[in-house]
Amino acid sequence: MNDSARTSYLENQFLIAMPRMLDPYFTNTVTYLWKHNEEGALGIVINKPLKACIADIFAELDIVYPIEGFFRERHVLAGGPVERDKGFIIHDAGQQWESSIEVTPEIAICTSKTILQDIAKGDGPENYLVALGCAGWDAGQLEREITENTWLTTPANAELIFSDDYTAKAEAAAALLGIDLQKISPEAGHS
């Protein structure tokens, strides 16, 4: 593949749902797009906390953890409507676990139980988020949705990915573009 084709892909970008988003699953979401190529795209919603906490995941997987309150306060996120029973961990790059995929020199994605065991022991990455499920688009689907003004895109930012202020993430991501989502009409206009 030539470099000009490669640069049109949106890996390591945020997808910010526009106010006119029709799919209720993605209303007011920010999705971290970690894979995008001619076959389609994969991302993880980073601002949709579930009622479950990381301690619940540890209990489900029989992982022992010493810090009782800490993991009860850390939310698990609804990462997307695809593979909802599969856990995805976005984490600082550097350390490698058996299924780690480095997206950038700063950010990696992993699906390994080993990373969760290391997090429980205090040997995991400094920054991480745990999500159940992911978001996926077939070839050309995401590009079509972007041209239909369903999504805004902006380069991802690690600080925002790992922030636990979930309600502010959509506004903060749009602010990276200088856009106030509150001022965008949910009605589509065409000239």
N, CA, C and O atoms as a DFTB+ gen file, in Angstrom:
764 C
 N C O
     1  1       0.845      -1.178       0.000
     2  2       0.000       0.000       0.000
     3  2       0.886       1.235       0.000
     4  3       1.891       1.277       0.709
     5  1       0.526       2.232      -0.781
     6  2       1.346       3.438      -0.805
     7  2       1.021       4.347       0.374
     8  3      -0.023       4.203       1.010
     9  1       1.931       5.291       0.664
    10  2       1.772       6.143       1.839
    11  2       0.531       7.022       1.766
    12  3      -0.080       7.288       2.801
    13  1       0.135       7.482       0.577
    14  2      -1.034       8.359       0.488
    15  2      -2.310       7.602       0.840
    16  3      -3.214       8.180       1.443
    17  1      -2.406       6.317       0.477
    18  2      -3.574       5.522       0.860
    19  2      -3.579       5.298       2.366
    20  3      -4.631       5.351       3.002
    21  1      -2.419       5.052       2.928
    22  2      -2.310       4.784       4.360
    23  2      -2.734       6.001       5.185
    24  3      -3.363       5.843       6.231
    25  1      -2.402       7.203       4.733
    26  2      -2.714       8.394       5.516
    27  2      -4.202       8.693       5.567
    28  3      -4.621       9.488       6.408
    29  1      -5.017       8.101       4.717
    30  2      -6.450       8.361       4.750
    31  2      -7.153       7.550       5.834
    32  3      -8.336       7.772       6.090
    33  1      -6.465       6.631       6.466
    34  2      -7.073       5.847       7.526
    35  2      -7.047       6.620       8.838
    36  3      -6.213       7.501       9.046
    37  1      -7.978       6.270       9.715
    38  2      -8.207       7.055      10.916
    39  2      -7.783       6.359      12.204
    40  3      -8.376       6.605      13.254
    41  1      -6.779       5.504      12.148
    42  2      -6.300       4.872      13.374
    43  2      -5.799       5.938      14.335
    44  3      -5.266       6.970      13.929
    45  1      -5.988       5.659      15.633
    46  2      -5.594       6.578      16.701
    47  2      -6.334       7.911      16.593
    48  3      -5.754       8.979      16.790
    49  1      -7.618       7.824      16.279
    50  2      -8.492       8.992      16.204
    51  2      -9.674       8.785      17.149
    52  3     -10.020       7.656      17.497
    53  1     -10.276       9.880      17.548
    54  2     -11.549       9.828      18.252
    55  2     -12.658       9.998      17.227
    56  3     -12.551      10.808      16.306
    57  1     -13.714       9.233      17.397
    58  2     -14.968       9.454      16.677
    59  2     -15.925      10.044      17.698
    60  3     -16.230       9.413      18.710
    61  1     -16.385      11.224      17.440
    62  2     -17.287      11.916      18.345
    63  2     -18.669      11.896      17.704
    64  3     -18.850      12.392      16.592
    65  1     -19.639      11.324      18.404
    66  2     -20.992      11.243      17.860
    67  2     -21.581      12.646      17.731
    68  3     -21.569      13.433      18.678
    69  1     -22.090      12.936      16.551
    70  2     -22.747      14.225      16.331
    71  2     -24.105      14.214      17.022
    72  3     -24.669      13.145      17.253
    73  1     -24.636      15.384      17.354
    74  2     -25.933      15.443      18.030
    75  2     -27.062      14.752      17.255
    76  3     -28.063      14.367      17.859
    77  1     -26.928      14.591      15.962
    78  2     -27.985      13.949      15.173
    79  2     -27.825      12.427      15.089
    80  3     -28.506      11.782      14.291
    81  1     -26.943      11.852      15.894
    82  2     -26.725      10.404      15.889
    83  2     -28.055       9.678      16.110
    84  3     -28.743       9.916      17.102
    85  1     -28.405       8.796      15.182
    86  2     -29.673       8.083      15.264
    87  2     -29.580       6.796      16.074
    88  3     -30.582       6.346      16.630
    89  1     -28.409       6.205      16.150
    90  2     -28.234       4.955      16.886
    91  2     -28.145       5.272      18.377
    92  3     -27.187       5.916      18.805
    93  1     -29.123       4.837      19.182
    94  2     -29.110       5.188      20.600
    95  2     -27.892       4.645      21.355
    96  3     -27.511       5.198      22.387
    97  1     -27.288       3.586      20.858
    98  2     -26.100       3.053      21.531
    99  2     -24.966       4.080      21.518
   100  3     -24.206       4.184      22.481
   101  1     -24.857       4.829      20.436
   102  2     -23.724       5.747      20.262
   103  2     -24.039       7.201      20.584
   104  3     -23.172       8.059      20.422
   105  1     -25.245       7.503      21.032
   106  2     -25.596       8.874      21.389
   107  2     -24.626       9.419      22.428
   108  3     -24.406       8.799      23.468
   109  1     -24.050      10.574      22.142
   110  2     -23.140      11.297      23.051
   111  2     -21.882      10.495      23.396
   112  3     -21.351      10.630      24.499
   113  1     -21.409       9.676      22.483
   114  2     -20.221       8.867      22.778
   115  2     -18.967       9.407      22.092
   116  3     -19.013      10.175      21.131
   117  1     -17.845       8.954      22.650
   118  2     -16.538       9.129      22.035
   119  2     -15.974       7.725      21.882
   120  3     -15.914       6.963      22.846
   121  1     -15.565       7.392      20.680
   122  2     -15.011       6.079      20.392
   123  2     -13.550       6.242      20.004
   124  3     -13.207       7.056      19.147
   125  1     -12.695       5.456      20.646
   126  2     -11.278       5.463      20.273
   127  2     -11.121       4.475      19.126
   128  3     -11.315       3.273      19.308
   129  1     -10.770       4.976      17.948
   130  2     -10.595       4.152      16.763
   131  2      -9.165       3.631      16.737
   132  3      -8.227       4.399      16.522
   133  1      -8.998       2.345      16.951
   134  2      -7.649       1.783      17.048
   135  2      -7.254       0.968      15.822
   136  3      -6.084       0.617      15.667
   137  1      -8.196       0.667      14.964
   138  2      -7.859      -0.056      13.735
   139  2      -8.766       0.450      12.626
   140  3      -9.982       0.548      12.794
   141  1      -8.154       0.771      11.482
   142  2      -8.922       1.233      10.328
   143  2      -8.099       0.940       9.086
   144  3      -6.964       1.399       8.957
   145  1      -8.673       0.181       8.185
   146  2      -7.998      -0.144       6.928
   147  2      -9.042      -0.428       5.856
   148  3     -10.226      -0.154       6.055
   149  1      -8.617      -0.971       4.728
   150  2      -9.543      -1.215       3.618
   151  2     -10.618      -2.235       3.958
   152  3     -11.624      -2.315       3.253
   153  1     -10.435      -3.016       5.016
   154  2     -11.422      -4.028       5.413
   155  2     -12.471      -3.500       6.382
   156  3     -13.495      -4.151       6.591
   157  1     -12.237      -2.331       6.978
   158  2     -13.187      -1.768       7.923
   159  2     -12.480      -1.097       9.084
   160  3     -11.324      -0.688       8.971
   161  1     -13.183      -0.987      10.197
   162  2     -12.641      -0.263      11.352
   163  2     -13.103      -0.911      12.655
   164  3     -14.166      -1.527      12.721
   165  1     -12.271      -0.754      13.696
   166  2     -12.595      -1.203      15.048
   167  2     -12.295      -0.088      16.025
   168  3     -11.296       0.619      15.892
   169  1     -13.163       0.064      17.002
   170  2     -12.967       1.067      18.022
   171  2     -13.560       0.621      19.339
   172  3     -14.233      -0.407      19.417
   173  1     -13.303       1.405      20.373
   174  2     -13.826       1.134      21.706
   175  2     -14.414       2.437      22.244
   176  3     -13.732       3.460      22.300
   177  1     -15.686       2.387      22.638
   178  2     -16.337       3.547      23.243
   179  2     -15.667       3.786      24.596
   180  3     -15.532       2.862      25.399
   181  1     -15.250       5.023      24.844
   182  2     -14.464       5.317      26.060
   183  2     -15.217       6.158      27.085
   184  3     -14.619       6.618      28.058
   185  1     -16.509       6.366      26.887
   186  2     -17.244       7.213      27.846
   187  2     -18.630       6.680      28.194
   188  3     -19.550       7.456      28.453
   189  1     -18.777       5.366      28.199
   190  2     -20.080       4.777      28.503
   191  2     -19.911       3.758      29.629
   192  3     -19.824       2.558      29.371
   193  1     -19.863       4.235      30.890
   194  2     -19.637       3.316      32.003
   195  2     -20.839       2.399      32.244
   196  3     -21.994       2.805      32.112
   197  1     -20.532       1.172      32.596
   198  2     -21.550       0.208      33.004
   199  2     -21.704       0.281      34.520
   200  3     -20.929       0.964      35.190
   201  1     -22.685      -0.409      35.055
   202  2     -22.816      -0.483      36.515
   203  2     -21.729      -1.381      37.099
   204  3     -21.411      -1.279      38.284
   205  1     -21.164      -2.249      36.283
   206  2     -20.112      -3.160      36.740
   207  2     -18.819      -2.396      36.996
   208  3     -18.545      -1.377      36.362
   209  1     -18.035      -2.906      37.935
   210  2     -16.739      -2.323      38.228
   211  2     -15.653      -3.370      37.941
   212  3     -15.948      -4.538      37.688
   213  1     -14.411      -2.929      37.986
   214  2     -13.301      -3.836      37.699
   215  2     -13.251      -4.977      38.708
   216  3     -12.873      -6.094      38.355
   217  1     -13.627      -4.715      39.959
   218  2     -13.678      -5.782      40.961
   219  2     -14.644      -6.890      40.530
   220  3     -14.392      -8.065      40.798
   221  1     -15.741      -6.532      39.868
   222  2     -16.691      -7.536      39.366
   223  2     -16.042      -8.419      38.304
   224  3     -16.268      -9.629      38.274
   225  1     -15.237      -7.815      37.437
   226  2     -14.518      -8.578      36.405
   227  2     -13.523      -9.518      37.082
   228  3     -13.416     -10.686      36.708
   229  1     -12.797      -9.013      38.075
   230  2     -11.854      -9.861      38.811
   231  2     -12.579     -11.044      39.441
   232  3     -12.088     -12.171      39.373
   233  1     -13.725     -10.810      40.045
   234  2     -14.486     -11.893      40.679
   235  2     -14.933     -12.927      39.646
   236  3     -14.864     -14.132      39.890
   237  1     -15.387     -12.447      38.497
   238  2     -15.833     -13.332      37.417
   239  2     -14.698     -14.231      36.915
   240  3     -14.922     -15.382      36.539
   241  1     -13.478     -13.687      36.916
   242  2     -12.317     -14.423      36.398
   243  2     -11.467     -15.063      37.507
   244  3     -10.377     -15.568      37.237
   245  1     -11.960     -15.043      38.741
   246  2     -11.235     -15.597      39.892
   247  2      -9.853     -14.971      40.062
   248  3      -8.876     -15.670      40.332
   249  1      -9.779     -13.659      39.904
   250  2      -8.526     -12.933      40.097
   251  2      -8.544     -12.314      41.493
   252  3      -9.459     -11.568      41.839
   253  1      -7.537     -12.629      42.278
   254  2      -7.416     -12.102      43.631
   255  2      -6.799     -10.707      43.557
   256  3      -5.853     -10.474      42.805
   257  1      -7.343      -9.790      44.341
   258  2      -6.806      -8.427      44.354
   259  2      -6.782      -7.923      45.793
   260  3      -7.715      -8.183      46.552
   261  1      -5.721      -7.202      46.177
   262  2      -5.550      -6.800      47.564
   263  2      -6.256      -5.500      47.966
   264  3      -6.551      -5.306      49.145
   265  1      -6.528      -4.616      47.017
   266  2      -7.058      -3.289      47.352
   267  2      -8.572      -3.299      47.143
   268  3      -9.051      -3.063      46.034
   269  1      -9.305      -3.567      48.191
   270  2     -10.758      -3.759      48.090
   271  2     -11.496      -2.574      47.466
   272  3     -12.188      -2.749      46.463
   273  1     -11.369      -1.388      48.026
   274  2     -12.161      -0.257      47.569
   275  2     -11.777       0.290      46.209
   276  3     -12.645       0.718      45.448
   277  1     -10.503       0.285      45.890
   278  2     -10.004       0.899      44.660
   279  2     -10.668       0.313      43.414
   280  3     -11.149       1.070      42.570
   281  1     -10.706      -0.991      43.280
   282  2     -11.253      -1.624      42.078
   283  2     -12.780      -1.615      42.071
   284  3     -13.388      -1.883      41.035
   285  1     -13.402      -1.316      43.193
   286  2     -14.857      -1.148      43.242
   287  2     -15.253       0.227      42.694
   288  3     -16.392       0.431      42.274
   289  1     -14.316       1.149      42.703
   290  2     -14.588       2.506      42.220
   291  2     -14.246       2.683      40.745
   292  3     -14.614       3.694      40.148
   293  1     -13.560       1.734      40.157
   294  2     -13.161       1.828      38.742
   295  2     -14.211       1.145      37.872
   296  3     -14.444      -0.058      37.991
   297  1     -14.841       1.923      36.998
   298  2     -15.900       1.393      36.136
   299  2     -15.361       0.548      34.993
   300  3     -14.244       0.750      34.516
   301  1     -16.176      -0.392      34.571
   302  2     -15.982      -1.100      33.312
   303  2     -16.855      -0.352      32.311
   304  3     -17.956       0.080      32.651
   305  1     -16.375      -0.197      31.085
   306  2     -17.111       0.551      30.078
   307  2     -17.816      -0.373      29.091
   308  3     -17.385      -1.503      28.858
   309  1     -18.888       0.118      28.526
   310  2     -19.554      -0.564      27.413
   311  2     -18.797      -0.123      26.166
   312  3     -19.040       0.960      25.635
   313  1     -17.882      -0.965      25.704
   314  2     -16.988      -0.595      24.616
   315  2     -17.613      -0.598      23.242
   316  3     -17.058      -0.026      22.304
   317  1     -18.765      -1.237      23.110
   318  2     -19.440      -1.275      21.828
   319  2     -20.383      -2.452      21.747
   320  3     -20.356      -3.338      22.602
   321  1     -21.218      -2.468      20.722
   322  2     -22.228      -3.511      20.594
   323  2     -21.722      -4.829      19.997
   324  3     -22.498      -5.776      19.868
   325  1     -20.453      -4.908      19.636
   326  2     -19.876      -6.118      19.043
   327  2     -19.063      -6.852      20.115
   328  3     -18.339      -6.220      20.884
   329  1     -19.178      -8.160      20.166
   330  2     -18.426      -9.001      21.116
   331  2     -18.551      -8.482      22.553
   332  3     -17.546      -8.279      23.235
   333  1     -19.775      -8.271      23.000
   334  2     -20.029      -7.692      24.325
   335  2     -19.503      -8.529      25.486
   336  3     -19.332      -8.012      26.590
   337  1     -19.246      -9.802      25.255
   338  2     -18.739     -10.656      26.330
   339  2     -17.210     -10.725      26.339
   340  3     -16.627     -11.451      27.145
   341  1     -16.566      -9.980      25.453
   342  2     -15.101      -9.987      25.362
   343  2     -14.549      -8.703      25.972
   344  3     -15.037      -7.610      25.687
   345  1     -13.523      -8.848      26.817
   346  2     -12.915      -7.688      27.445
   347  2     -11.784      -7.110      26.613
   348  3     -10.955      -7.843      26.072
   349  1     -11.760      -5.787      26.517
   350  2     -10.706      -5.054      25.832
   351  2     -10.087      -4.100      26.829
   352  3     -10.806      -3.405      27.546
   353  1      -8.772      -4.052      26.889
   354  2      -8.077      -3.149      27.793
   355  2      -7.234      -2.204      26.946
   356  3      -6.337      -2.640      26.224
   357  1      -7.522      -0.921      27.038
   358  2      -6.665       0.095      26.432
   359  2      -5.674       0.464      27.524
   360  3      -6.072       0.749      28.653
   361  1      -4.382       0.463      27.196
   362  2      -3.378       0.724      28.223
   363  2      -2.168       1.452      27.663
   364  3      -1.978       1.551      26.451
   365  1      -1.348       1.965      28.593
   366  2      -0.081       2.572      28.206
   367  2       0.741       1.537      27.450
   368  3       0.804       0.375      27.851
   369  1       1.362       1.952      26.370
   370  2       2.275       1.053      25.653
   371  2       3.581       0.980      26.442
   372  3       3.830       1.792      27.333
   373  1       4.379       0.028      26.113
   374  2       5.663      -0.154      26.809
   375  2       5.770      -1.589      27.269
   376  3       6.581      -2.357      26.753
   377  1       4.947      -1.953      28.246
   378  2       4.885      -3.352      28.661
   379  2       4.070      -4.133      27.630
   380  3       3.142      -3.597      27.024
   381  1       4.420      -5.379      27.442
   382  2       3.703      -6.233      26.497
   383  2       3.040      -7.387      27.228
   384  3       3.638      -8.006      28.108
   385  1       1.810      -7.668      26.857
   386  2       1.122      -8.865      27.328
   387  2       0.854      -9.713      26.105
   388  3       1.019      -9.247      24.978
   389  1       0.439     -10.967      26.317
   390  2       0.369     -11.910      25.195
   391  2      -0.452     -11.445      24.009
   392  3      -0.163     -11.855      22.884
   393  1      -1.458     -10.612      24.204
   394  2      -2.264     -10.171      23.061
   395  2      -2.168      -8.667      22.809
   396  3      -3.006      -8.109      22.102
   397  1      -1.173      -8.014      23.369
   398  2      -1.045      -6.563      23.193
   399  2      -0.777      -6.197      21.740
   400  3       0.053      -6.803      21.062
   401  1      -1.503      -5.193      21.290
   402  2      -1.292      -4.612      19.959
   403  2      -0.948      -3.152      20.188
   404  3      -1.761      -2.397      20.721
   405  1       0.239      -2.752      19.794
   406  2       0.639      -1.359      19.951
   407  2      -0.002      -0.539      18.841
   408  3       0.243      -0.779      17.658
   409  1      -0.825       0.432      19.229
   410  2      -1.481       1.318      18.267
   411  2      -0.559       2.495      17.962
   412  3      -0.396       2.891      16.807
   413  1       0.043       3.048      19.019
   414  2       1.020       4.134      18.910
   415  2       2.123       3.824      19.925
   416  3       1.987       2.880      20.704
   417  1       3.191       4.586      19.932
   418  2       4.216       4.369      20.962
   419  2       3.692       4.603      22.392
   420  3       4.338       4.190      23.356
   421  1       2.534       5.258      22.535
   422  2       1.964       5.537      23.859
   423  2       0.780       4.656      24.227
   424  3       0.503       4.483      25.414
   425  1       0.072       4.091      23.252
   426  2      -1.197       3.404      23.516
   427  2      -1.212       2.010      22.890
   428  3      -0.799       1.819      21.746
   429  1      -1.699       1.043      23.672
   430  2      -1.841      -0.332      23.192
   431  2      -3.218      -0.859      23.591
   432  3      -3.871      -0.319      24.484
   433  1      -3.648      -1.928      22.909
   434  2      -4.910      -2.612      23.189
   435  2      -4.575      -4.059      23.508
   436  3      -3.688      -4.647      22.890
   437  1      -5.287      -4.633      24.473
   438  2      -5.001      -5.996      24.895
   439  2      -6.311      -6.691      25.263
   440  3      -7.265      -6.040      25.688
   441  1      -6.357      -8.014      25.099
   442  2      -7.519      -8.800      25.509
   443  2      -7.126      -9.919      26.468
   444  3      -7.898     -10.854      26.683
   445  1      -5.951      -9.830      27.036
   446  2      -5.381     -10.897      27.851
   447  2      -5.864     -10.878      29.299
   448  3      -5.992      -9.812      29.902
   449  1      -6.127     -12.049      29.847
   450  2      -6.432     -12.164      31.276
   451  2      -5.185     -11.815      32.095
   452  3      -5.296     -11.323      33.218
   453  1      -4.017     -12.067      31.540
   454  2      -2.756     -11.794      32.236
   455  2      -2.623     -10.326      32.611
   456  3      -2.154     -10.017      33.706
   457  1      -3.023      -9.413      31.734
   458  2      -2.923      -7.993      32.070
   459  2      -3.826      -7.671      33.258
   460  3      -3.459      -6.863      34.112
   461  1      -5.000      -8.292      33.321
   462  2      -5.901      -8.065      34.451
   463  2      -5.298      -8.602      35.746
   464  3      -5.430      -7.981      36.801
   465  1      -4.643      -9.745      35.667
   466  2      -3.966     -10.300      36.849
   467  2      -2.851      -9.354      37.311
   468  3      -2.677      -9.127      38.509
   469  1      -2.107      -8.811      36.359
   470  2      -1.038      -7.877      36.703
   471  2      -1.597      -6.571      37.284
   472  3      -1.018      -6.011      38.214
   473  1      -2.705      -6.090      36.747
   474  2      -3.352      -4.892      37.292
   475  2      -3.776      -5.157      38.737
   476  3      -3.578      -4.310      39.608
   477  1      -4.354      -6.321      38.991
   478  2      -4.798      -6.674      40.348
   479  2      -3.634      -6.699      41.332
   480  3      -3.793      -6.316      42.492
   481  1      -2.462      -7.148      40.876
   482  2      -1.271      -7.237      41.741
   483  2      -0.526      -5.912      41.848
   484  3       0.396      -5.782      42.653
   485  1      -0.917      -4.932      41.045
   486  2      -0.200      -3.664      41.039
   487  2       0.971      -3.650      40.078
   488  3       1.788      -2.730      40.112
   489  1       1.065      -4.664      39.211
   490  2       2.159      -4.758      38.238
   491  2       1.723      -4.398      36.823
   492  3       2.485      -4.583      35.874
   493  1       0.515      -3.890      36.673
   494  2      -0.010      -3.570      35.347
   495  2       0.423      -2.192      34.897
   496  3       1.267      -1.561      35.533
   497  1      -0.150      -1.723      33.808
   498  2       0.172      -0.385      33.312
   499  2      -0.346       0.683      34.265
   500  3      -1.293       0.456      35.018
   501  1       0.282       1.835      34.222
   502  2      -0.161       2.944      35.076
   503  2      -1.549       3.421      34.654
   504  3      -2.413       3.664      35.497
   505  1      -1.754       3.552      33.350
   506  2      -3.038       4.012      32.812
   507  2      -3.691       2.901      32.010
   508  3      -3.050       2.251      31.185
   509  1      -4.970       2.694      32.264
   510  2      -5.717       1.675      31.534
   511  2      -7.204       1.927      31.678
   512  3      -7.645       2.612      32.601
   513  1      -7.969       1.369      30.763
   514  2      -9.412       1.290      30.930
   515  2      -9.846      -0.074      30.430
   516  3      -9.250      -0.635      29.510
   517  1     -10.894      -0.599      31.049
   518  2     -11.406      -1.924      30.734
   519  2     -12.794      -1.748      30.134
   520  3     -13.646      -1.070      30.708
   521  1     -13.015      -2.362      28.978
   522  2     -14.306      -2.257      28.297
   523  2     -14.775      -3.644      27.880
   524  3     -13.975      -4.517      27.546
   525  1     -16.076      -3.820      27.906
   526  2     -16.675      -5.038      27.377
   527  2     -17.268      -4.698      26.019
   528  3     -18.110      -3.808      25.902
   529  1     -16.821      -5.411      25.001
   530  2     -17.302      -5.175      23.652
   531  2     -16.493      -4.124      22.923
   532  3     -15.661      -3.425      23.502
   533  1     -16.763      -4.039      21.643
   534  2     -16.106      -3.046      20.794
   535  2     -17.097      -2.583      19.736
   536  3     -18.211      -3.098      19.645
   537  1     -16.689      -1.626      18.954
   538  2     -17.500      -1.112      17.854
   539  2     -16.803      -1.499      16.556
   540  3     -15.578      -1.425      16.460
   541  1     -17.570      -1.905      15.570
   542  2     -16.975      -2.309      14.310
   543  2     -17.745      -1.770      13.117
   544  3     -18.963      -1.602      13.173
   545  1     -17.027      -1.502      12.047
   546  2     -17.608      -1.022      10.804
   547  2     -17.064      -1.859       9.657
   548  3     -15.873      -2.168       9.620
   549  1     -17.930      -2.225       8.725
   550  2     -17.502      -2.940       7.531
   551  2     -16.751      -1.995       6.594
   552  3     -16.750      -0.781       6.796
   553  1     -16.122      -2.554       5.583
   554  2     -15.389      -1.754       4.602
   555  2     -16.286      -0.651       4.049
   556  3     -17.388      -0.923       3.572
   557  1     -15.816       0.589       4.113
   558  2     -16.538       1.735       3.576
   559  2     -17.655       2.279       4.455
   560  3     -18.116       3.397       4.224
   561  1     -18.103       1.528       5.452
   562  2     -19.230       1.959       6.283
   563  2     -18.895       3.213       7.091
   564  3     -19.675       4.165       7.104
   565  1     -17.754       3.222       7.758
   566  2     -17.380       4.381       8.571
   567  2     -17.194       5.615       7.688
   568  3     -17.653       6.702       8.040
   569  1     -16.537       5.458       6.567
   570  2     -16.330       6.581       5.651
   571  2     -17.685       7.168       5.221
   572  3     -17.846       8.387       5.165
   573  1     -18.647       6.303       4.923
   574  2     -19.982       6.746       4.536
   575  2     -20.650       7.512       5.689
   576  3     -21.249       8.566       5.470
   577  1     -20.545       6.983       6.909
   578  2     -21.154       7.650       8.067
   579  2     -20.518       9.017       8.318
   580  3     -21.205       9.958       8.715
   581  1     -19.221       9.128       8.089
   582  2     -18.549      10.412       8.284
   583  2     -19.031      11.427       7.243
   584  3     -19.261      12.589       7.578
   585  1     -19.183      11.006       5.997
   586  2     -19.668      11.934       4.965
   587  2     -21.124      12.330       5.203
   588  3     -21.570      13.370       4.719
   589  1     -21.867      11.507       5.948
   590  2     -23.256      11.824       6.304
   591  2     -23.336      12.661       7.584
   592  3     -24.423      12.858       8.127
   593  1     -22.197      13.151       8.065
   594  2     -22.115      13.991       9.266
   595  2     -22.612      13.297      10.533
   596  3     -23.216      13.927      11.401
   597  1     -22.350      11.998      10.627
   598  2     -22.714      11.250      11.826
   599  2     -21.627      11.376      12.879
   600  3     -21.911      11.332      14.076
   601  1     -20.382      11.532      12.440
   602  2     -19.226      11.573      13.339
   603  2     -18.336      12.773      13.042
   604  3     -18.199      13.196      11.894
   605  1     -17.738      13.307      14.090
   606  2     -16.591      14.203      13.972
   607  2     -15.365      13.350      14.253
   608  3     -15.447      12.393      15.023
   609  1     -14.250      13.670      13.655
   610  2     -13.010      12.950      13.954
   611  2     -11.941      13.938      14.387
   612  3     -11.877      15.069      13.905
   613  1     -11.107      13.482      15.308
   614  2      -9.974      14.287      15.765
   615  2      -8.900      13.330      16.267
   616  3      -9.226      12.250      16.760
   617  1      -7.636      13.701      16.152
   618  2      -6.580      12.835      16.683
   619  2      -6.816      12.538      18.166
   620  3      -7.217      13.408      18.938
   621  1      -6.556      11.298      18.533
   622  2      -6.761      10.866      19.915
   623  2      -5.737      11.502      20.837
   624  3      -4.682      11.968      20.407
   625  1      -6.074      11.507      22.093
   626  2      -5.263      12.125      23.119
   627  2      -5.302      11.175      24.323
   628  3      -6.377      10.900      24.854
   629  1      -4.148      10.676      24.752
   630  2      -4.076       9.677      25.829
   631  2      -4.704      10.182      27.123
   632  3      -5.378       9.421      27.818
   633  1      -4.496      11.439      27.451
   634  2      -5.056      11.983      28.687
   635  2      -6.581      11.852      28.696
   636  3      -7.173      11.509      29.719
   637  1      -7.208      12.125      27.558
   638  2      -8.663      12.024      27.457
   639  2      -9.122      10.559      27.459
   640  3     -10.149      10.228      28.051
   641  1      -8.367       9.701      26.806
   642  2      -8.726       8.278      26.809
   643  2      -8.820       7.771      28.241
   644  3      -9.792       7.103      28.595
   645  1      -7.829       8.074      29.066
   646  2      -7.746       7.503      30.398
   647  2      -8.468       8.319      31.473
   648  3      -8.490       7.916      32.636
   649  1      -9.054       9.449      31.106
   650  2      -9.811      10.248      32.072
   651  2     -11.023       9.455      32.567
   652  3     -11.652       8.722      31.804
   653  1     -11.337       9.611      33.850
   654  2     -12.531       8.939      34.365
   655  2     -13.714       9.905      34.483
   656  3     -14.709       9.584      35.131
   657  1     -13.612      11.072      33.867
   658  2     -14.732      12.013      33.804
   659  2     -15.520      11.697      32.526
   660  3     -15.424      12.415      31.531
   661  1     -16.286      10.628      32.574
   662  2     -16.963      10.109      31.388
   663  2     -17.976      11.084      30.797
   664  3     -18.127      11.151      29.578
   665  1     -18.670      11.838      31.644
   666  2     -19.689      12.750      31.133
   667  2     -19.094      13.920      30.357
   668  3     -19.783      14.526      29.536
   669  1     -17.836      14.246      30.601
   670  2     -17.216      15.393      29.936
   671  2     -16.409      15.005      28.694
   672  3     -15.929      15.887      27.981
   673  1     -16.251      13.719      28.424
   674  2     -15.360      13.312      27.327
   675  2     -15.809      13.780      25.950
   676  3     -14.974      14.201      25.151
   677  1     -17.102      13.720      25.650
   678  2     -17.560      14.136      24.318
   679  2     -17.275      15.626      24.098
   680  3     -16.750      16.015      23.054
   681  1     -17.620      16.442      25.075
   682  2     -17.350      17.882      24.960
   683  2     -15.853      18.153      24.874
   684  3     -15.418      18.987      24.080
   685  1     -15.061      17.453      25.687
   686  2     -13.608      17.659      25.683
   687  2     -12.992      17.241      24.347
   688  3     -12.099      17.916      23.834
   689  1     -13.471      16.128      23.783
   690  2     -12.952      15.673      22.490
   691  2     -13.306      16.674      21.393
   692  3     -12.466      16.990      20.551
   693  1     -14.539      17.176      21.394
   694  2     -14.941      18.178      20.396
   695  2     -14.152      19.469      20.578
   696  3     -13.826      20.147      19.603
   697  1     -13.847      19.805      21.825
   698  2     -13.075      21.021      22.097
   699  2     -11.670      20.942      21.494
   700  3     -11.066      21.973      21.195
   701  1     -11.148      19.728      21.315
   702  2      -9.851      19.585      20.639
   703  2      -9.901      20.165      19.227
   704  3      -8.878      20.576      18.678
   705  1     -11.111      20.195      18.641
   706  2     -11.322      20.770      17.308
   707  2     -11.809      22.219      17.380
   708  3     -12.010      22.865      16.352
   709  1     -11.997      22.723      18.601
   710  2     -12.542      24.062      18.762
   711  2     -14.045      24.103      18.573
   712  3     -14.599      25.151      18.241
   713  1     -14.718      22.968      18.781
   714  2     -16.162      22.868      18.553
   715  2     -16.884      22.679      19.876
   716  3     -16.437      21.930      20.746
   717  1     -18.010      23.373      20.012
   718  2     -18.888      23.208      21.162
   719  2     -20.083      22.383      20.693
   720  3     -20.908      22.873      19.922
   721  1     -20.183      21.139      21.150
   722  2     -21.271      20.253      20.718
   723  2     -22.641      20.815      21.068
   724  3     -23.622      20.530      20.381
   725  1     -22.717      21.608      22.127
   726  2     -24.004      22.180      22.537
   727  2     -24.535      23.173      21.508
   728  3     -25.733      23.456      21.480
   729  1     -23.652      23.704      20.664
   730  2     -24.064      24.697      19.675
   731  2     -24.332      24.101      18.297
   732  3     -24.646      24.828      17.354
   733  1     -24.208      22.780      18.181
   734  2     -24.467      22.130      16.903
   735  2     -25.911      21.658      16.882
   736  3     -26.362      20.979      17.804
   737  1     -26.630      22.017      15.835
   738  2     -28.015      21.608      15.703
   739  2     -28.116      20.125      15.400
   740  3     -27.323      19.603      14.616
   741  1     -29.074      19.437      16.002
   742  2     -29.262      18.024      15.680
   743  2     -29.891      17.817      14.306
   744  3     -29.946      16.688      13.819
   745  1     -30.361      18.876      13.682
   746  2     -30.958      18.785      12.354
   747  2     -29.856      18.873      11.297
   748  3     -28.987      19.741      11.370
   749  1     -29.897      17.984      10.333
   750  2     -28.913      18.017       9.245
   751  2     -29.322      19.057       8.226
   752  3     -30.499      19.190       7.888
   753  1     -28.351      19.783       7.746
   754  2     -28.617      20.765       6.705
   755  2     -27.766      20.471       5.483
   756  3     -26.621      20.037       5.606
   757  1     -28.313      20.703       4.327
   758  2     -27.589      20.479       3.084
   759  2     -27.776      21.691       2.200
   760  3     -28.880      22.225       2.090
   761  1     -26.697      22.126       1.568
   762  2     -26.833      23.283       0.682
   763  2     -26.702      22.866      -0.748
   764  3     -26.788      23.704      -1.646
